Amino acid sequence: MKRPDQKEVRVILPQEVYSLLRRIAGVKETSLNKLMNQAVEDWLAAEEQQEIIDRHRLDEIDED
């Protein structure tokens, strides 16, 4: 169940990718939701995204 401070995102994946992610989540004994949240957090933390965020001050924008 999502909290009021969370937003839902829908992603369409190829069947092979979806199946692989489900298997990885199973091996790690976690949910697909938690696995995807960690992947997004890791992607956002990468230097390339951090440069974009800083350059455009995206962390200062308050949007829904």
MMTF fields as JSON, N, C-alpha, C and O atoms, coordinates in Angstrom:
{
  "mmtfVersion": "1.0.0",
  "mmtfProducer": "UNKNOWN",
  "numBonds": 255,
  "numAtoms": 256,
  "numGroups": 64,
  "numChains": 1,
  "numModels": 1,
  "chainsPerModel": [1],
  "groupsPerChain": [64],
  "chainIdList": ["A"],
  "bondAtomList": [4, 2, 8, 6, 12, 10, 16, 14, 20, 18, 24, 22, 28, 26, 32, 30, 36, 34, 40, 38, 44, 42, 48, 46, 52, 50, 56, 54, 60, 58, 64, 62, 68, 66, 72, 70, 76, 74, 80, 78, 84, 82, 88, 86, 92, 90, 96, 94, 100, 98, 104, 102, 108, 106, 112, 110, 116, 114, 120, 118, 124, 122, 128, 126, 132, 130, 136, 134, 140, 138, 144, 142, 148, 146, 152, 150, 156, 154, 160, 158, 164, 162, 168, 166, 172, 170, 176, 174, 180, 178, 184, 182, 188, 186, 192, 190, 196, 194, 200, 198, 204, 202, 208, 206, 212, 210, 216, 214, 220, 218, 224, 222, 228, 226, 232, 230, 236, 234, 240, 238, 244, 242, 248, 246, 252, 250],
  "bondOrderList": [1, 1, 1, 1, 1, 1, 1, 1, 1, 1, 1, 1, 1, 1, 1, 1, 1, 1, 1, 1, 1, 1, 1, 1, 1, 1, 1, 1, 1, 1, 1, 1, 1, 1, 1, 1, 1, 1, 1, 1, 1, 1, 1, 1, 1, 1, 1, 1, 1, 1, 1, 1, 1, 1, 1, 1, 1, 1, 1, 1, 1, 1, 1],
  "groupList": [{"groupName": "MET", "atomNameList": ["N", "CA", "C", "O"], "elementList": ["N", "C", "C", "O"], "formalChargeList": [0, 0, 0, 0], "bondAtomList": [1, 0, 2, 1, 3, 2], "bondOrderList": [1, 1, 2], "singleLetterCode": "M", "chemCompType": "L-PEPTIDE LINKING"}, {"groupName": "LYS", "atomNameList": ["N", "CA", "C", "O"], "elementList": ["N", "C", "C", "O"], "formalChargeList": [0, 0, 0, 0], "bondAtomList": [1, 0, 2, 1, 3, 2], "bondOrderList": [1, 1, 2], "singleLetterCode": "K", "chemCompType": "L-PEPTIDE LINKING"}, {"groupName": "ARG", "atomNameList": ["N", "CA", "C", "O"], "elementList": ["N", "C", "C", "O"], "formalChargeList": [0, 0, 0, 0], "bondAtomList": [1, 0, 2, 1, 3, 2], "bondOrderList": [1, 1, 2], "singleLetterCode": "R", "chemCompType": "L-PEPTIDE LINKING"}, {"groupName": "PRO", "atomNameList": ["N", "CA", "C", "O"], "elementList": ["N", "C", "C", "O"], "formalChargeList": [0, 0, 0, 0], "bondAtomList": [1, 0, 2, 1, 3, 2], "bondOrderList": [1, 1, 2], "singleLetterCode": "P", "chemCompType": "L-PEPTIDE LINKING"}, {"groupName": "ASP", "atomNameList": ["N", "CA", "C", "O"], "elementList": ["N", "C", "C", "O"], "formalChargeList": [0, 0, 0, 0], "bondAtomList": [1, 0, 2, 1, 3, 2], "bondOrderList": [1, 1, 2], "singleLetterCode": "D", "chemCompType": "L-PEPTIDE LINKING"}, {"groupName": "GLN", "atomNameList": ["N", "CA", "C", "O"], "elementList": ["N", "C", "C", "O"], "formalChargeList": [0, 0, 0, 0], "bondAtomList": [1, 0, 2, 1, 3, 2], "bondOrderList": [1, 1, 2], "singleLetterCode": "Q", "chemCompType": "L-PEPTIDE LINKING"}, {"groupName": "GLU", "atomNameList": ["N", "CA", "C", "O"], "elementList": ["N", "C", "C", "O"], "formalChargeList": [0, 0, 0, 0], "bondAtomList": [1, 0, 2, 1, 3, 2], "bondOrderList": [1, 1, 2], "singleLetterCode": "E", "chemCompType": "L-PEPTIDE LINKING"}, {"groupName": "VAL", "atomNameList": ["N", "CA", "C", "O"], "elementList": ["N", "C", "C", "O"], "formalChargeList": [0, 0, 0, 0], "bondAtomList": [1, 0, 2, 1, 3, 2], "bondOrderList": [1, 1, 2], "singleLetterCode": "V", "chemCompType": "L-PEPTIDE LINKING"}, {"groupName": "ILE", "atomNameList": ["N", "CA", "C", "O"], "elementList": ["N", "C", "C", "O"], "formalChargeList": [0, 0, 0, 0], "bondAtomList": [1, 0, 2, 1, 3, 2], "bondOrderList": [1, 1, 2], "singleLetterCode": "I", "chemCompType": "L-PEPTIDE LINKING"}, {"groupName": "LEU", "atomNameList": ["N", "CA", "C", "O"], "elementList": ["N", "C", "C", "O"], "formalChargeList": [0, 0, 0, 0], "bondAtomList": [1, 0, 2, 1, 3, 2], "bondOrderList": [1, 1, 2], "singleLetterCode": "L", "chemCompType": "L-PEPTIDE LINKING"}, {"groupName": "TYR", "atomNameList": ["N", "CA", "C", "O"], "elementList": ["N", "C", "C", "O"], "formalChargeList": [0, 0, 0, 0], "bondAtomList": [1, 0, 2, 1, 3, 2], "bondOrderList": [1, 1, 2], "singleLetterCode": "Y", "chemCompType": "L-PEPTIDE LINKING"}, {"groupName": "SER", "atomNameList": ["N", "CA", "C", "O"], "elementList": ["N", "C", "C", "O"], "formalChargeList": [0, 0, 0, 0], "bondAtomList": [1, 0, 2, 1, 3, 2], "bondOrderList": [1, 1, 2], "singleLetterCode": "S", "chemCompType": "L-PEPTIDE LINKING"}, {"groupName": "ALA", "atomNameList": ["N", "CA", "C", "O"], "elementList": ["N", "C", "C", "O"], "formalChargeList": [0, 0, 0, 0], "bondAtomList": [1, 0, 2, 1, 3, 2], "bondOrderList": [1, 1, 2], "singleLetterCode": "A", "chemCompType": "L-PEPTIDE LINKING"}, {"groupName": "GLY", "atomNameList": ["N", "CA", "C", "O"], "elementList": ["N", "C", "C", "O"], "formalChargeList": [0, 0, 0, 0], "bondAtomList": [1, 0, 2, 1, 3, 2], "bondOrderList": [1, 1, 2], "singleLetterCode": "G", "chemCompType": "PEPTIDE LINKING"}, {"groupName": "THR", "atomNameList": ["N", "CA", "C", "O"], "elementList": ["N", "C", "C", "O"], "formalChargeList": [0, 0, 0, 0], "bondAtomList": [1, 0, 2, 1, 3, 2], "bondOrderList": [1, 1, 2], "singleLetterCode": "T", "chemCompType": "L-PEPTIDE LINKING"}, {"groupName": "ASN", "atomNameList": ["N", "CA", "C", "O"], "elementList": ["N", "C", "C", "O"], "formalChargeList": [0, 0, 0, 0], "bondAtomList": [1, 0, 2, 1, 3, 2], "bondOrderList": [1, 1, 2], "singleLetterCode": "N", "chemCompType": "L-PEPTIDE LINKING"}, {"groupName": "TRP", "atomNameList": ["N", "CA", "C", "O"], "elementList": ["N", "C", "C", "O"], "formalChargeList": [0, 0, 0, 0], "bondAtomList": [1, 0, 2, 1, 3, 2], "bondOrderList": [1, 1, 2], "singleLetterCode": "W", "chemCompType": "L-PEPTIDE LINKING"}, {"groupName": "HIS", "atomNameList": ["N", "CA", "C", "O"], "elementList": ["N", "C", "C", "O"], "formalChargeList": [0, 0, 0, 0], "bondAtomList": [1, 0, 2, 1, 3, 2], "bondOrderList": [1, 1, 2], "singleLetterCode": "H", "chemCompType": "L-PEPTIDE LINKING"}],
  "groupTypeList": [0, 1, 2, 3, 4, 5, 1, 6, 7, 2, 7, 8, 9, 3, 5, 6, 7, 10, 11, 9, 9, 2, 2, 8, 12, 13, 7, 1, 6, 14, 11, 9, 15, 1, 9, 0, 15, 5, 12, 7, 6, 4, 16, 9, 12, 12, 6, 6, 5, 5, 6, 8, 8, 4, 2, 17, 2, 9, 4, 6, 8, 4, 6, 4],
  "groupIdList": [1, 2, 3, 4, 5, 6, 7, 8, 9, 10, 11, 12, 13, 14, 15, 16, 17, 18, 19, 20, 21, 22, 23, 24, 25, 26, 27, 28, 29, 30, 31, 32, 33, 34, 35, 36, 37, 38, 39, 40, 41, 42, 43, 44, 45, 46, 47, 48, 49, 50, 51, 52, 53, 54, 55, 56, 57, 58, 59, 60, 61, 62, 63, 64],
  "secStructList": [7, 7, 7, 6, 6, 7, 7, 7, 7, 7, 7, 7, 7, 7, 2, 2, 2, 2, 2, 2, 2, 2, 2, 2, 2, 2, 2, 6, 6, 7, 7, 2, 2, 2, 2, 2, 2, 2, 2, 2, 2, 2, 2, 2, 2, 1, 2, 2, 2, 2, 2, 2, 2, 2, 2, 6, 6, 4, 4, 4, 7, 7, 7, 7],
  "xCoordList": [0.846, 0.0, 0.89, 1.832, 0.586, 1.425, 0.979, -0.196, 1.976, 1.737, 1.378, 1.621, 0.802, 0.446, 1.646, 1.478, 2.86, 4.047, 4.701, 5.821, 4.015, 4.558, 3.723, 2.523, 4.378, 3.706, 3.916, 4.943, 2.958, 3.041, 3.528, 3.109, 4.422, 4.95, 4.727, 4.987, 4.255, 4.033, 5.138, 5.45, 5.72, 6.801, 6.451, 6.028, 6.626, 6.394, 7.754, 8.621, 7.941, 9.21, 9.017, 7.934, 10.059, 9.993, 9.813, 10.305, 9.121, 8.839, 10.117, 10.138, 11.185, 12.434, 13.027, 13.533, 12.963, 13.502, 12.663, 13.206, 11.353, 10.455, 10.711, 10.816, 10.81, 11.048, 12.372, 12.452, 13.404, 14.711, 14.653, 15.205, 13.994, 13.864, 13.102, 13.471, 12.052, 11.28, 12.151, 12.086, 12.968, 13.847, 14.907, 15.211, 15.466, 16.465, 15.833, 16.425, 14.643, 13.943, 13.732, 13.89, 13.381, 13.183, 14.462, 14.455, 15.555, 16.847, 17.26, 17.812, 16.994, 17.357, 16.33, 16.509, 15.251, 14.165, 13.634, 13.504, 13.332, 12.777, 11.634, 11.406, 10.934, 9.845, 10.381, 11.431, 9.655, 10.01, 9.952, 10.767, 9.019, 8.908, 10.183, 10.724, 10.655, 11.872, 13.081, 13.942, 13.149, 14.246, 14.273, 15.338, 13.119, 13.045, 13.329, 13.988, 12.846, 13.147, 14.647, 15.188, 15.332, 16.782, 17.488, 18.452, 17.016, 17.62, 17.484, 18.427, 16.327, 16.119, 16.996, 17.597, 17.075, 17.932, 19.39, 20.09, 19.849, 21.234, 21.464, 22.507, 20.509, 20.621, 20.682, 21.498, 19.823, 19.823, 21.113, 21.536, 21.736, 22.966, 24.195, 25.25, 24.064, 25.196, 25.651, 24.853, 26.938, 27.536, 26.833, 26.599, 26.499, 25.857, 24.525, 24.251, 23.707, 22.418, 22.625, 21.899, 23.6, 23.867, 24.305, 23.937, 25.086, 25.495, 24.287, 24.204, 23.364, 22.145, 21.294, 20.795, 21.133, 20.338, 20.926, 20.202, 22.25, 22.917, 22.841, 22.521, 23.137, 23.172, 21.828, 21.764, 20.767, 19.42, 18.669, 17.492, 19.369, 18.779, 17.455, 16.483, 17.443, 16.214, 15.778, 14.596, 16.711, 16.34, 15.696, 15.233, 15.665, 15.039, 13.633, 12.925, 13.224, 11.897, 10.881, 11.084, 9.791, 8.743, 7.55, 6.759, 7.445, 6.347, 5.733, 6.32, 4.553, 3.913, 4.118, 3.664],
  "yCoordList": [-1.179, 0.0, 1.24, 1.34, 2.168, 3.366, 4.397, 4.513, 5.138, 6.201, 7.48, 7.582, 8.456, 9.726, 10.452, 11.225, 10.208, 10.885, 10.104, 10.42, 9.096, 8.288, 8.463, 8.731, 8.308, 8.349, 7.02, 6.367, 6.628, 5.378, 5.667, 6.64, 4.807, 4.917, 3.585, 2.526, 3.637, 2.418, 2.302, 3.26, 1.114, 0.855, -0.381, -1.396, -0.295, -1.433, -2.034, -1.349, -3.317, -4.002, -5.191, -5.774, -5.552, -6.807, -7.978, -7.933, -9.002, -10.165, -10.745, -11.109, -10.835, -11.43, -10.612, -11.171, -9.29, -8.41, -8.546, -8.671, -8.522, -8.668, -9.988, -10.02, -11.064, -12.384, -12.416, -12.954, -11.849, -11.811, -11.005, -11.431, -9.854, -9.038, -9.78, -9.705, -10.488, -11.27, -12.35, -12.582, -13.011, -14.061, -13.469, -14.044, -12.332, -11.668, -11.286, -11.505, -10.721, -10.356, -11.596, -11.534, -12.701, -13.942, -14.423, -14.808, -14.402, -14.824, -13.915, -14.382, -12.626, -11.669, -11.613, -10.893, -12.383, -12.417, -11.02, -10.61, -10.3, -8.965, -8.848, -9.758, -7.748, -7.543, -6.879, -6.237, -7.043, -6.38, -4.863, -4.137, -4.388, -2.96, -2.446, -1.415, -3.15, -2.729, -2.79, -1.912, -3.818, -3.954, -2.772, -2.217, -2.388, -1.284, 0.052, 0.913, 0.235, 1.472, 1.621, 2.716, 0.519, 0.581, 0.893, 1.658, 0.308, 0.576, 2.053, 2.653, 2.633, 4.056, 4.927, 5.891, 4.603, 5.367, 5.307, 6.32, 4.118, 3.968, 4.774, 5.412, 4.753, 5.49, 6.996, 7.706, 7.475, 8.901, 9.321, 10.47, 8.417, 8.734, 8.759, 9.253, 8.237, 8.189, 9.599, 10.535, 9.726, 11.029, 11.781, 12.984, 11.09, 11.757, 12.405, 13.544, 11.683, 12.242, 13.355, 14.349, 13.204, 14.236, 15.538, 16.622, 15.435, 16.634, 17.339, 18.566, 16.578, 17.143, 17.792, 18.904, 17.094, 17.615, 18.927, 19.895, 18.947, 20.162, 21.292, 22.428, 20.98, 22.011, 22.695, 23.908, 21.935, 22.482, 22.741, 23.102, 22.551, 22.749, 21.993, 22.516, 20.774, 19.983, 19.591, 19.344, 19.533, 19.193, 20.352, 20.196, 21.52, 22.706, 22.941, 23.82, 22.17, 22.326, 21.523, 20.339, 22.169, 21.499, 21.248, 22.148, 19.984, 19.586, 18.289, 17.556, 18.03, 16.71, 15.86, 14.716],
  "zCoordList": [0.0, 0.0, 0.0, 0.786, -0.876, -0.93, 0.093, 0.44, 0.556, 1.534, 0.787, -0.415, 1.485, 0.831, 0.21, -0.734, 0.736, 0.207, -0.939, -1.339, -1.466, -2.55, -3.81, -3.748, -4.946, -6.24, -6.941, -6.756, -7.734, -8.481, -9.896, -10.523, -10.392, -11.741, -12.44, -11.869, -13.651, -14.424, -15.47, -16.177, -15.551, -16.497, -17.308, -16.754, -18.613, -19.49, -19.826, -20.368, -19.505, -19.73, -20.656, -20.705, -21.388, -22.142, -21.167, -20.039, -21.6, -20.743, -20.145, -18.969, -20.944, -20.458, -19.313, -18.34, -19.434, -18.39, -17.13, -16.032, -17.278, -16.13, -15.406, -14.18, -16.162, -15.557, -14.814, -13.71, -15.403, -14.758, -13.458, -12.443, -13.482, -12.271, -11.179, -10.007, -11.549, -10.564, -9.934, -8.727, -10.758, -10.238, -9.313, -8.267, -9.691, -8.839, -7.509, -6.452, -7.557, -6.317, -5.447, -4.228, -6.061, -5.308, -4.646, -3.477, -5.39, -4.845, -3.693, -2.697, -3.828, -2.788, -1.657, -0.674, -1.812, -0.826, -0.542, 0.612, -1.609, -1.504, -2.511, -3.308, -2.47, -3.42, -4.687, -4.671, -5.76, -7.007, -6.805, -7.373, -6.019, -5.713, -5.028, -5.426, -4.019, -3.32, -4.241, -4.198, -5.068, -6.017, -6.985, -7.254, -7.506, -8.458, -7.774, -8.357, -6.551, -5.812, -5.601, -5.752, -5.25, -5.059, -6.372, -6.392, -7.462, -8.775, -9.146, -9.662, -8.889, -9.195, -8.296, -8.771, -7.018, -6.104, -6.55, -6.533, -6.949, -7.415, -8.687, -8.833, -9.603, -10.857, -10.582, -11.171, -9.693, -9.355, -8.654, -8.783, -7.923, -7.204, -8.117, -7.72, -9.322, -10.248, -10.619, -10.665, -10.878, -11.152, -12.28, -12.168, -13.357, -14.505, -14.112, -14.491, -13.36, -12.937, -11.916, -11.936, -11.026, -10.028, -10.698, -10.246, -11.767, -12.503, -13.117, -13.087, -13.668, -14.256, -13.174, -13.347, -12.06, -10.947, -10.441, -10.21, -10.27, -9.783, -10.804, -10.454, -12.07, -13.118, -13.272, -13.475, -13.178, -13.399, -12.084, -12.087, -10.976, -9.642, -9.487, -8.941, -9.971, -9.959, -8.553, -8.317, -7.631, -6.264, -5.527, -4.397, -6.166, -5.568, -6.099, -5.608, -7.09, -7.697, -6.901, -6.636, -6.523, -5.735, -6.656, -6.94, -7.119, -8.021, -7.534, -6.737, -8.027, -7.814, -9.024, -9.059]
}
